């Protein structure tokens, strides 16, 4: 019996400096057959020149700039694989990733998607941390609540997931109205219908760099609240009580971290204290709120420069 085809979809916008590493990691997979599709999301750098060397091995689709969610959906629709794997253009896979994930899905027909552990590295290749996303054995509402609170996740997220095409057809792909948090939204829709598994071994390397984290903090927060309201409307039996409060606290905490990345200590402190108010039983929230408040005090304590006498 022939092995199922896997479609790898790589969305890229002006990531020519990284795209070859990502593609090479797909082509180096021990599992075959794999079709590799790159969706060029309106790049203006040297992406096209770098992609030229893969003619005949990689299919390139072009679209005007519409964002990674739209690009992922475009690539998945165009592909023909029974399983879909996404890979951000600045990340890369270990050679055994797809083989180990296909084995997990083949062994558990109830699983809709499988993630994996992840290594986070900086631009110098130095390991920042290794993430183990674990397993979850709870029933449907418990599983959905855990994903909503982000206490359970598809490991590696957009660069770690392998998902059945039939699952995407059933729950829909990435919500194209979202400019951020589109992965959170999709994983909740998957968790509401299917089991999610993770290969705990780190099989994806995620590059952490300024271009990937320096985002519009208020925009990210706005889209997270959009996902929250959508989930509350869709699953009111889950999004209530302690679950709802923890979700709201998580959004506040994430917003605080985004504001810190953008250099706004005061907005960050405000969001962290809001997270404490939403869910005061989290030591992490108190720690973040305290540290950010100290930063604000240090900023206020700095001596202010005064204009010198006029010449």
C-alpha positions as CSV (number, residue, x, y, z in Angstrom):
1,X,0.0,0.0,0.0
2,X,1.5,3.4,-1.0
3,X,2.4,5.8,1.7
4,X,0.1,9.0,1.9
5,X,1.4,12.1,0.2
6,X,2.3,15.0,2.5
7,X,2.0,18.6,1.2
8,X,4.4,21.1,2.8
9,X,3.3,24.7,2.6
10,X,5.8,27.5,3.2
11,X,4.4,31.1,3.1
12,X,7.1,33.7,2.7
13,X,7.1,37.5,2.6
14,X,10.6,39.1,2.1
15,X,12.3,36.2,3.8
16,X,14.7,35.4,1.0
17,X,17.6,35.3,3.4
18,X,16.0,32.3,5.2
19,X,13.9,30.6,2.6
20,X,16.6,28.2,1.3
21,X,17.2,26.7,4.8
22,X,13.4,26.1,5.2
23,X,13.1,24.4,1.7
24,X,16.2,22.3,2.2
25,X,14.8,21.0,5.5
26,X,11.7,19.9,3.7
27,X,13.6,18.2,0.8
28,X,15.8,16.5,3.4
29,X,12.9,14.7,5.1
30,X,13.4,10.9,5.5
31,X,9.7,10.5,4.8
32,X,8.5,10.4,1.2
33,X,6.5,11.3,-0.8
34,X,6.4,15.0,-0.1
35,X,5.4,17.9,-2.3
36,X,6.8,21.3,-1.4
37,X,4.8,24.4,-2.2
38,X,6.1,27.9,-1.5
39,X,3.6,30.8,-1.5
40,X,5.4,34.0,-2.2
41,X,3.2,36.6,-0.5
42,X,4.2,39.6,-2.6
43,X,7.9,39.6,-1.7
44,X,10.0,42.5,-2.9
45,X,13.4,41.2,-1.9
46,X,15.5,38.5,-3.6
47,X,13.0,35.7,-2.8
48,X,12.3,34.9,-6.5
49,X,16.0,34.6,-7.4
50,X,16.6,32.3,-4.5
51,X,13.7,30.1,-5.4
52,X,14.9,29.7,-9.0
53,X,17.4,27.1,-8.0
54,X,14.6,24.8,-6.9
55,X,12.9,24.7,-10.2
56,X,11.4,21.2,-10.8
57,X,11.6,20.3,-7.1
58,X,9.4,23.0,-5.5
59,X,6.2,24.6,-6.8
60,X,6.0,28.3,-6.3
61,X,2.7,30.2,-6.1
62,X,2.5,33.9,-6.2
63,X,-0.1,36.2,-4.6
64,X,-0.2,39.9,-3.8
65,X,0.6,40.7,-0.1
66,X,-2.3,39.2,1.9
67,X,-0.6,37.7,5.0
68,X,0.5,34.3,6.1
69,X,-3.0,32.9,6.9
70,X,-4.2,33.6,3.4
71,X,-1.0,32.2,2.0
72,X,-1.2,29.0,4.0
73,X,-4.8,28.4,2.8
74,X,-3.9,29.1,-0.8
75,X,-1.0,26.6,-0.6
76,X,-3.1,23.9,1.1
77,X,-5.9,24.2,-1.5
78,X,-3.5,23.9,-4.3
79,X,-1.7,20.9,-2.9
80,X,-2.8,17.3,-3.3
81,X,-1.5,15.7,-0.1
82,X,-3.6,13.7,2.3
83,X,-1.7,15.4,5.1
84,X,-0.7,19.1,5.3
85,X,2.3,20.5,7.0
86,X,3.0,24.2,7.4
87,X,6.5,25.7,7.8
88,X,7.2,29.4,8.3
89,X,10.0,30.6,5.9
90,X,12.4,31.5,8.8
91,X,12.1,28.1,10.5
92,X,13.3,24.6,9.6
93,X,12.6,20.9,10.3
94,X,14.6,18.0,11.6
95,X,14.9,15.2,9.0
96,X,12.7,12.8,10.9
97,X,9.8,15.2,11.6
98,X,7.3,14.2,9.1
99,X,8.0,10.5,9.4
100,X,7.4,10.5,13.1
101,X,4.3,12.6,12.8
102,X,2.7,10.5,10.0
103,X,3.3,7.5,12.2
104,X,1.4,9.1,15.1
105,X,-1.6,10.0,12.8
106,X,-1.6,6.6,11.2
107,X,-1.7,5.0,14.7
108,X,-4.5,7.1,16.0
109,X,-7.4,7.7,13.5
110,X,-9.2,9.9,16.1
111,X,-6.3,12.4,16.1
112,X,-6.9,15.4,13.7
113,X,-3.5,17.0,14.0
114,X,-0.1,16.3,15.6
115,X,2.5,18.8,16.7
116,X,6.1,18.4,18.0
117,X,8.6,19.8,20.4
118,X,10.5,22.9,19.3
119,X,13.9,24.6,19.7
120,X,14.0,28.3,19.8
121,X,17.3,29.8,18.5
122,X,18.6,33.3,17.9
123,X,20.1,34.6,14.7
124,X,23.5,33.4,15.7
125,X,22.1,29.8,16.1
126,X,22.3,29.9,19.9
127,X,19.7,27.9,21.7
128,X,17.4,30.0,23.7
129,X,15.1,27.3,25.0
130,X,13.5,24.0,24.2
131,X,9.7,23.6,24.3
132,X,7.9,20.4,25.2
133,X,4.2,20.8,24.6
134,X,3.2,17.5,26.2
135,X,0.1,15.4,25.8
136,X,-3.5,15.8,26.8
137,X,-5.8,12.9,27.5
138,X,-9.0,14.8,28.6
139,X,-12.4,14.6,27.0
140,X,-13.6,17.1,24.4
141,X,-14.6,20.1,26.6
142,X,-11.5,19.7,28.8
143,X,-9.3,19.6,25.7
144,X,-10.9,22.6,24.1
145,X,-10.7,24.5,27.4
146,X,-7.0,23.7,27.7
147,X,-6.3,25.0,24.2
148,X,-8.4,28.1,24.9
149,X,-6.3,28.8,28.0
150,X,-3.2,27.8,26.0
151,X,-2.2,25.3,28.6
152,X,-2.2,22.7,25.8
153,X,-1.2,23.4,22.2
154,X,-0.3,22.0,18.8
155,X,3.5,21.8,19.4
156,X,5.5,24.1,17.2
157,X,2.2,25.7,16.0
158,X,2.4,27.0,12.4
159,X,5.8,25.3,11.8
160,X,5.2,22.2,13.8
161,X,1.8,20.9,12.8
162,X,0.9,18.0,10.6
163,X,-2.9,18.0,9.9
164,X,-5.2,15.8,8.0
165,X,-6.6,17.4,4.9
166,X,-10.0,16.0,5.8
167,X,-9.8,17.9,9.1
168,X,-9.1,21.2,7.4
169,X,-12.0,20.5,5.0
170,X,-14.2,19.9,8.0
171,X,-13.2,22.8,10.4
172,X,-12.0,25.2,7.8
173,X,-8.5,26.6,7.4
174,X,-7.0,29.7,8.9
175,X,-9.4,32.6,9.4
176,X,-8.4,35.1,6.8
177,X,-9.9,38.0,8.7
178,X,-7.3,37.6,11.4
179,X,-4.0,39.4,11.2
180,X,-2.7,37.6,14.3
181,X,-3.7,34.7,16.6
182,X,-5.0,32.8,13.6
183,X,-3.2,29.7,14.8
184,X,-4.9,29.8,18.2
185,X,-8.3,30.1,16.5
186,X,-7.6,27.1,14.2
187,X,-6.3,24.9,17.0
188,X,-9.5,25.6,19.0
189,X,-11.6,24.6,16.1
190,X,-9.6,21.4,15.7
191,X,-9.7,20.6,19.5
192,X,-13.5,21.0,19.4
193,X,-13.8,18.1,17.0
194,X,-10.6,15.9,17.2
195,X,-7.9,14.7,19.5
196,X,-4.6,16.5,19.2
197,X,-1.2,14.7,19.8
198,X,2.4,15.9,20.1
199,X,5.6,14.2,19.3
200,X,7.5,15.5,22.4
201,X,10.9,15.4,20.7
202,X,12.0,18.8,19.3
203,X,11.6,18.3,15.6
204,X,11.3,22.0,14.5
205,X,13.7,24.9,15.0
206,X,12.0,28.3,15.4
207,X,14.1,31.4,14.7
208,X,13.5,34.2,17.2
209,X,14.5,37.5,15.7
210,X,13.4,41.1,15.8
211,X,11.4,40.9,12.6
212,X,9.4,38.0,14.0
213,X,8.5,39.6,17.4
214,X,8.5,43.3,16.9
215,X,4.9,43.7,15.9
216,X,2.1,46.2,16.4
217,X,1.2,45.3,20.0
218,X,-2.3,46.9,19.9
219,X,-3.1,45.1,16.6
220,X,-2.1,41.7,18.1
221,X,-4.2,42.4,21.2
222,X,-7.2,43.4,19.0
223,X,-7.1,40.2,17.0
224,X,-6.8,38.1,20.2
225,X,-9.9,39.7,21.6
226,X,-11.6,38.9,18.2
227,X,-10.7,35.2,18.6
228,X,-11.9,35.3,22.2
229,X,-15.3,36.7,21.2
230,X,-15.6,34.2,18.4
231,X,-14.8,31.3,20.7
232,X,-17.3,32.6,23.4
233,X,-20.1,32.7,20.8
234,X,-19.2,29.3,19.4
235,X,-18.6,27.3,22.6
236,X,-20.4,29.1,25.5
237,X,-20.5,25.8,27.5
238,X,-16.7,25.9,27.6
239,X,-15.9,29.7,27.6
240,X,-17.4,30.5,31.0
241,X,-16.3,30.7,34.7
242,X,-12.7,30.0,35.4
243,X,-11.9,29.1,31.8
244,X,-13.1,32.4,30.5
245,X,-11.3,34.4,33.2
246,X,-8.0,32.5,32.4
247,X,-8.5,33.2,28.7
248,X,-9.0,36.9,29.3
249,X,-6.0,37.0,31.6
250,X,-3.8,35.2,29.0
251,X,-4.8,37.8,26.4
252,X,-3.8,40.6,28.9
253,X,-0.5,38.9,29.7
254,X,0.3,38.4,26.0
255,X,-0.5,42.0,25.3
256,X,1.9,43.0,28.1
257,X,4.7,41.0,26.6
258,X,4.0,42.5,23.1
259,X,4.2,46.0,24.6
260,X,7.4,45.1,26.4
261,X,8.8,43.9,23.0
262,X,7.8,47.3,21.6
263,X,9.5,49.1,24.4
264,X,6.4,50.5,26.2
265,X,6.9,49.6,29.8
266,X,3.9,51.6,31.0
267,X,1.4,49.9,28.6
268,X,3.0,46.5,29.5
269,X,2.6,47.1,33.3
270,X,-1.1,48.1,32.8
271,X,-1.8,44.9,30.9
272,X,0.0,42.7,33.4
273,X,-2.0,44.2,36.3
274,X,-5.1,43.6,34.3
275,X,-4.0,40.0,34.0
276,X,-3.6,39.8,37.8
277,X,-7.1,41.2,38.3
278,X,-8.6,38.6,35.8
279,X,-6.7,35.6,37.4
280,X,-4.9,36.5,40.6
281,X,-4.0,32.8,41.3
282,X,-1.2,32.9,38.7
283,X,2.2,33.5,40.3
284,X,3.5,34.3,36.8
285,X,1.1,37.2,36.4
286,X,2.2,38.7,39.7
287,X,5.8,38.4,38.8
288,X,5.4,40.1,35.4
289,X,3.3,42.9,36.9
290,X,5.9,43.5,39.7
291,X,8.9,43.5,37.3
292,X,7.2,45.8,34.8
293,X,6.2,48.2,37.6
294,X,9.8,48.4,38.7
295,X,10.8,49.2,35.1
296,X,8.3,52.0,35.1
297,X,9.7,53.4,38.4
298,X,13.2,53.3,37.0
299,X,12.0,55.2,33.9
300,X,10.3,57.9,36.1
301,X,13.4,58.1,38.3
302,X,15.8,58.9,35.4
303,X,17.0,62.5,35.5
304,X,15.4,64.5,32.8
305,X,17.5,66.6,30.4
306,X,16.8,70.3,30.6
307,X,17.6,72.8,27.9
308,X,20.7,74.8,28.5
309,X,20.8,78.6,28.5
310,X,20.3,80.2,25.1
311,X,23.5,81.2,23.4
